[in-house]
Amino acid sequence: MPELIIKEIKTNDYVSKSKLPVSDFVINPYVGCPHACKYCYASFMKRFTGHTENWGDFIDIKNTDKKIKVQKLIGKNIFLSSVTDCYNQLEEKYQKTRSILKQLIDVDCNINISTKSKLIIRDLDILTKLKHVTVAMSINTTDENFKNDMDQASSIKERFETLKILHENGIETILFMSPIFPYITDWKNIIEVSKDYIDEYWFENLNLRGAYKKTILDYIKENYPKYYKDYLKIYNQKDKTYWSQLAKEIEEYCQQNNINFKNYFYHEQIVKK
């Protein structure tokens, strides 16, 4: 594996207006992400940053001398982070996310943190002081081998343990089942092993586009050949049947079992609207 290329850069403001339907502002303390998820949509960022390295092989550490203008955040929804993991491995050293959260302790805003890292537990002292915070941990499998094939983030066991610790400390927990791999992600099992400490489940389907579409399809062909034709049907022929049926199954299951959930299968259509 190539050595991670680390660079420090200047930024005017950590806070950006959001184009996501569930947040008003986003905060991305880093450019790039060493978790190197094979299916990461954020790899498109390379088009705007001038990076020629493979996604996961570089990270830029954002620096600024300015304090966050917290007044504009009052009553708003803030998302950390949309195109990086704010608790990636470099956060342990640079503590950009910790520094940002410290500035938000007294701000009456809604903060949603999305991560795949157990490192977030380090900041329990700050998280428990924030006025409104939720943490979403991405989990789409209980198979550590599949996880290791897909990303370099914390293990699945560590992610479950992290959610449990957060819950025990009064933090609202979301298990973000994303992305769901057709025929591979055992969504019911994930719910069953975690329901005692999860406040809400979010579901998002695997979208394949750009350079990583071929990467994932080649992976399925080699490792899950029995599903390869189904993947071609879904991703080349654009057949939505699988997703519409799964959406119905998830809705019925969650309603029958009194499970709070949100379905983001149609995220692209929501963004367009």
MARLUM-255645 format. One line per field, with one value per residue (C-alpha): residue number from 1; x, z, y. Coordinates in steps of 0.1 Angstrom, whole numbers, plus 5000, padded with zeros to 4 digits. Example, Ala and Ser with C-alpha at 12.3 -4.5 7.8 and 13.67 -1.06 7.14 Angstrom:
2
nr = (1,2)
east = (5123,5137)
up = (5078,5071)
north = (4955,4989)
***
This chain:
273
nr = (1,2,3,4,5,6,7,8,9,10,11,12,13,14,15,16,17,18,19,20,21,22,23,24,25,26,27,28,29,30,31,32,33,34,35,36,37,38,39,40,41,42,43,44,45,46,47,48,49,50,51,52,53,54,55,56,57,58,59,60,61,62,63,64,65,66,67,68,69,70,71,72,73,74,75,76,77,78,79,80,81,82,83,84,85,86,87,88,89,90,91,92,93,94,95,96,97,98,99,100,101,102,103,104,105,106,107,108,109,110,111,112,113,114,115,116,117,118,119,120,121,122,123,124,125,126,127,128,129,130,131,132,133,134,135,136,137,138,139,140,141,142,143,144,145,146,147,148,149,150,151,152,153,154,155,156,157,158,159,160,161,162,163,164,165,166,167,168,169,170,171,172,173,174,175,176,177,178,179,180,181,182,183,184,185,186,187,188,189,190,191,192,193,194,195,196,197,198,199,200,201,202,203,204,205,206,207,208,209,210,211,212,213,214,215,216,217,218,219,220,221,222,223,224,225,226,227,228,229,230,231,232,233,234,235,236,237,238,239,240,241,242,243,244,245,246,247,248,249,250,251,252,253,254,255,256,257,258,259,260,261,262,263,264,265,266,267,268,269,270,271,272,273)
east = (5000,5015,5024,4997,5004,4997,4996,4985,4964,4948,4910,4889,4861,4854,4817,4801,4765,4750,4735,4722,4685,4690,4714,4719,4757,4785,4819,4847,4880,4899,4902,4903,4900,4924,4895,4897,4862,4859,4824,4830,4810,4833,4861,4846,4863,4895,4881,4881,4912,4939,4947,4959,4965,4941,4913,4925,4961,4961,4947,4948,4946,4926,4940,4925,4932,4895,4870,4837,4809,4786,4758,4747,4745,4718,4688,4704,4714,4751,4766,4801,4812,4799,4831,4855,4853,4860,4873,4897,4931,4948,4923,4941,4971,4957,4925,4907,4873,4878,4888,4857,4833,4847,4836,4801,4795,4773,4756,4720,4721,4716,4748,4749,4783,4788,4818,4832,4857,4859,4881,4849,4848,4879,4856,4829,4838,4827,4799,4781,4782,4768,4731,4718,4740,4735,4761,4756,4779,4781,4777,4766,4778,4788,4814,4848,4864,4839,4845,4882,4878,4858,4875,4903,4882,4874,4863,4826,4830,4845,4817,4790,4809,4813,4775,4768,4792,4777,4742,4752,4765,4732,4742,4715,4727,4720,4731,4735,4732,4751,4756,4734,4749,4722,4720,4750,4740,4720,4700,4678,4707,4724,4692,4688,4724,4722,4686,4692,4714,4703,4678,4672,4683,4690,4691,4709,4713,4746,4749,4775,4788,4821,4853,4843,4814,4838,4858,4827,4813,4846,4847,4813,4822,4852,4839,4802,4798,4763,4750,4769,4740,4717,4742,4743,4705,4704,4733,4735,4699,4687,4661,4647,4627,4651,4652,4614,4608,4635,4622,4588,4603,4623,4592,4570,4596,4605,4568,4560,4589,4585,4619,4626,4640,4645,4649,4673,4671,4658,4685,4693,4657,4654,4685,4671,4638)
up = (5000,4991,5018,5027,5012,5039,5032,5053,5035,5044,5044,5050,5068,5080,5076,5041,5029,5024,4993,5012,5020,5057,5067,5064,5067,5064,5080,5064,5084,5058,5021,5012,5035,5044,5051,5013,5009,4975,4970,4982,4962,4976,4953,4928,4949,4931,4901,4921,4943,4917,4933,4910,4936,4942,4966,5000,4993,5002,5028,5032,5067,5067,5088,5096,5121,5121,5147,5135,5131,5154,5152,5118,5130,5157,5150,5120,5111,5109,5093,5099,5074,5038,5018,5044,5077,5104,5126,5102,5114,5111,5135,5163,5157,5143,5163,5139,5146,5183,5180,5159,5183,5212,5194,5191,5228,5236,5202,5200,5168,5157,5150,5132,5130,5106,5110,5107,5135,5171,5176,5183,5218,5226,5224,5248,5271,5244,5228,5262,5265,5230,5231,5203,5188,5170,5159,5128,5125,5090,5091,5062,5072,5101,5081,5089,5058,5036,5056,5051,5014,5013,5037,5061,5089,5124,5125,5126,5162,5172,5155,5173,5206,5199,5193,5225,5245,5229,5238,5274,5276,5265,5229,5203,5181,5144,5127,5091,5070,5040,5014,5013,4989,4971,4983,5006,5034,5060,5072,5096,5114,5118,5134,5157,5171,5177,5184,5222,5218,5185,5184,5147,5116,5083,5051,5019,4988,4969,4941,4914,4892,4880,4883,4912,4894,4875,4907,4926,4897,4892,4929,4928,4898,4915,4950,4947,4911,4919,4922,4893,4868,4894,4898,4861,4860,4888,4877,4839,4831,4858,4871,4903,4913,4939,4957,4956,4971,4997,5007,5013,5034,5055,5061,5071,5094,5111,5116,5130,5155,5165,5150,5141,5106,5075,5040,5018,4988,4967,4978,4943,4935,4969,4961,4926,4942)
north = (5000,5034,5058,5084,5118,5144,5181,5211,5238,5271,5275,5307,5289,5254,5259,5257,5260,5225,5211,5181,5179,5171,5199,5236,5237,5211,5211,5191,5195,5175,5170,5133,5103,5075,5052,5046,5032,5015,5028,5063,5089,5117,5105,5130,5157,5150,5169,5201,5198,5189,5156,5129,5102,5074,5081,5071,5078,5115,5138,5176,5190,5223,5251,5285,5313,5324,5313,5298,5325,5307,5332,5320,5284,5290,5269,5253,5217,5211,5180,5166,5155,5152,5144,5131,5112,5139,5111,5096,5084,5118,5134,5116,5138,5170,5173,5195,5180,5183,5219,5226,5209,5229,5260,5247,5237,5267,5270,5261,5241,5205,5187,5154,5135,5107,5084,5049,5054,5045,5076,5096,5081,5103,5133,5121,5150,5174,5155,5152,5191,5198,5210,5188,5161,5128,5103,5082,5052,5035,4997,4976,4942,4920,4902,4917,4902,4920,4952,4949,4944,4977,5001,5008,5022,5007,4971,4963,4951,4984,5003,4984,4989,5027,5031,5013,5035,5066,5054,5047,5083,5098,5105,5099,5071,5063,5032,5043,5011,5025,5015,4984,4959,4939,4903,4908,4932,4913,4942,4923,4907,4941,4955,4924,4927,4964,4974,4978,5008,5024,5053,5053,5034,5051,5030,5040,5019,5013,5037,5030,5057,5071,5052,5030,5014,4991,4985,4972,4952,4935,4927,4912,4891,4877,4873,4869,4855,4841,4877,4892,4890,4905,4934,4940,4940,4966,4988,4985,4979,5003,4978,4993,4962,4951,4984,4990,4955,4960,4994,4978,4949,4974,4996,4967,4952,4985,4994,4959,4961,4998,5007,5043,5046,5068,5054,5073,5049,5078,5103,5114,5123,5141,5162,5171,5183)
***
